[in-house]
Structures are given as C-alpha cells and as structure tokens.
Amino acid sequence: MRSNCAEISVIICAYTLNRWSDLLAAVQSVRAQTLAPLQFIVVIDYNDDLLAQAREAFPELTVVPNGGPKGLSGARNTGVALASAEIVAFLDDDAVADATWLEELAKGYSVDNVLGVGWQAGLEKALLQGHAAETVSGSGTPRAGSVSLTGSGRNVDSSPGASMFVRVADGCDRACAFCTIPAIRGPYRSRPSSEVVDEIRRLSGGRQLEVILLAQDLSSYGIDLADRSRLPSLIDEVCSLDEVRWLRLLYLQPEGVDRALLDAIERNPKVCRYFDIPFQHASESVLDRMGRPGDARSHAAIVESIRSRFPEAAVRTTVMVGYPGETEEEFAELERFVEDLRFDWMGAFRYSSEENTPAAGLGREVPDEVAAERYGRILDIQDFIEAERGAFFAGRELEVVVDGVSEEEGYDLVGRSYREAPVVDGVIYLRAPGVTLSAGEFVRAVVTAQEGLDLVGEVRGTGERGASRD
Ligand code: SF4
C-alpha cells in the first residue's frame, strides 16, 4: 500500500518559526503521505527558548549550532541546523534567494521542491508532483530553473495545519506478494496507547484538530502489545481527548473490519464515518496470487456491514490492475465489483514489479498496453460513480474543516468534510464572504453545487462537535 506515493527528498520552506508544534504537525503530515525517506534540515534564527522547544518537539534530532555545513548560515547572523536521518530546511525568503544555500544543501541530497511563503498550501502539491517535478541531482548543483518558489509574496496561511497525522504502528506482518513494505519497514510494531495520547496532547497546542491515526495495517493495532489493547480501545481513549475534534482511521485491512471495530466507531461520534479499505482486487484467483484473502462476495459483505450500520459512510478503496496473470475475465470481475459497490472514492494503480517480491517471479506479465487500457477503463467507471456519490450531498449541510485559502477563483476557502481525507480525495470549495477563518477551524456549510469530483458550499456558521453529521 502507498508504495506508489511520490518521493520527496528535500523541502525548503520560508517560515518564521514561532511554534515548533506547527512544524512537527507539517512534518508528520508529509511523512504520512510518503513511505520514501524524507530529508529535512531546519535552519532558523534561534534563541534559547526556541531551542528548548525544538528539542522537545524533535527529540530524535541532533542540534548543530551555528549553521552546520559551510555556507548554510548564508545571509543569517545566527542559525541552527537540526540534522538527523530526517532533515528539513525552513529558510526565510532572503536565505532561499541565496544560491549558496541551495548549492551547499544539494550536495548529498536531491531537491525536488523549494517552497516559499505559503508552504502549507504548496506541500500538498509537492507531494503529488514528487516524481513529475524536475529533480536536482544530489551530486550536482541546483539549477535556478528547477527550483520553484510557491506562494511567494502572499502569506496564504501561516496558521497550523488542520490535520495531525499520528502514526500508531509501523511495519506489516502480512505478506502481499507485490509489496516491499514488510521487508523495508520490518514486522508490525504498535506504539503504546499512552504514547499516542501524549503525542496528541503535546502537539495539539490546545487546539481541536482532525487527528488521523495511521498505520499500514491499522486494524491490527495492538496485536503485539503486552496489554493486548486493540484498535477499539485506542479509539475510545483518543476520542476522550478534548483536543480531538474528528478522528480518522487510515488504513483498515478487510479482515480487520469486524463487529468490535464498528461498535467502537458507533459509540464515538468523533470518528469520521470514513472507511479506507484497500481491497486491491475482487477476483479470488488474483487475490490468491497476491497472497490476500477474500473474494468479491466477502468484500461486498464487509461494505454492506458498514453501510447498514452507517448509511452516511464514505467508503474508499484501492485496486490494482495488470497484476501478473490477470485475465480479461478476472479484470471483468473487478469491473463488476467496482460498478456494484459504488465506492465513494477509489485509487487505482497499475501493477509494477518490485525486485525481490514473490510477485516478480510469477511470470505471465500483463502487457503494458493491456494494463494501461484496463487502468483507463476502471477509472472511467469510478469517475462516474464518484460524481454520482457527490451529487447526493447537494443541498445538505456538512461540518467542514478548513484547510486553507482557496486557489480556485471565486471561492474563499477550501476544506473537507468527514467524507474526504487529506490529499487523496476531493475537496469542498467554500464561499465565506466577510468571514475570517483560518486553517483548522470547523464550520457548517451547505453544499450548493458540484465541480467535477469536488463540492462547492457556503459557510453558514461554526461547526458542531461530531465528525459524522450531515
Ligand atoms: S497489508 Fe499487504 S500491501 Fe499493505 S503493507 Fe502489508 S504487505 Fe503491504
């Protein structure tokens, strides 16, 4: 899962750092959206107070006073480089404009994007464009044309992000034949719930947030913990925190969607009725070759168990086409499945062989042109369904979390309801004339129209607690 995410090597942001919790939330957000190692360097003017906060927010980082690598202090009188395996550079506009900084920084790193003022808005784009972006080779010197400053001159949003990603477990004990994650990330390891709760409290800065619990296989949370606490009890614990306005769960493996989990979601209105379940395929024979359980009927039963309990539920899935040996009949079964289940959102990937995976040795590769044609077909089906699912919300009032200022002309803000996760799903463009709102605030909005797969709405007031209301 998610191995298809864009890689980001270095992001440089112009930022006057007042609260390290804001930065950490942003870093977490980036980490949550890519499994590729992130390279971060932080360079700022500092004082003892900021340094103490930095050590608290990034306990794993090494502090290198006064600039670090030669030239990194550049135009700065004072600076601090925080270096570790994960390093980010946050510079002010003067420093970003200083080519020496970039040349020094690029040695040993590859630079995909440089973000200026308004980096929060640019971050998402940088993630999505990762591979497409012109990359500055780590061993070379950055070329001016390859560096894009987004949002320069316009402080789109200097407030904290709306969402806090909290990784609650890492690794995976499953053995999907196409996936390298178990080999790269190791066996499944859950963090104790006390640590998760502490992190949310510490990083929220007293705000109420959308908290996103994240793991490759979230439904297995706690399987390795001595106290045997599992995802339902973690949900209860996290939802009891005042800092949590919405709780979103990413990603639920099909076998993990059981009665105990649905009971926990039902008794906690803060949990978004949003289910991201990567079914990957519907044909039993393909799933068998993938090393994954289930078939179209068992998958459909899971979706039905969700929709019968939560009629408003948004269900997202991920499917893979062109898996070795996938016949036209097997693919047709996947098409019927997608048509029948009418997922609110769906991600589709074309199989791509990864070295040292069992799938790489299966043979019977699907020709590229056939895989491409199937990919187009499945997306065409789903586009229609997503538009239809969105139309259902016309005229309804939803609670929306504001992500920031809209870059679409004619709208003031952009946000999401319980049925849209950050980055991967649609958004809601909002008109909010005369209203001052910033990222992270919750509002009530009436959906007035649809723009492609996105919705359009008008702000009617501040939100009420409870992620799932519509
Ligand atoms: S569940 Fe399967 S696809 Fe997802 S991380 Fe584990 S092995 Fe990979």
Residues whose N, C-alpha, C, O or C-beta is under 5 A from the ligand:
A	BS01	SF4	M1 C172 R174 A175 C176 C179 I181 Q216
